[in-house]
Amino acid sequence: DGVDIIILHPGDGVNFPKSGQTVTCHYVMTLTDGKKVESTRDKGEPVKFKIGTFEAIEGLQKGFKSMSKGQIARLTISPDFAYGGRCCYDIPPNSTVVLDVELISFE
């Protein structure tokens, strides 16, 4: 299915984002060897993106659709749901990425 999800902290279990909604989140992205690629926490600012658009990789969007408000999870995303054969940031082509994500809110 391209995205493995491990729940690190449960959310409210009631409120789940849908396509078209804008999520506010924190994430730390690493490669499978543990090398950090990007972190909103290091920047001190969460990010927002609209689900169902190309504002974020498909695996991240898929993961958020299964998360409830306040949940923290580790998403392991296969290359076909991440960056595929493209190089992006310091990510080699065809890499699996791991994101520790927190779904802060959505509207």
Secondary structure, 3 states (H helix, E strand, C coil): CCEEEEEEECCCCCCCCCCCCEEEEEEEEEECCCCEEEEHHHHCCCEEEECCCCCCCHHHHHHHHCCCCCCEEEEEECHHHCCCCCCECCECCCCCEEEEEEEEEEC
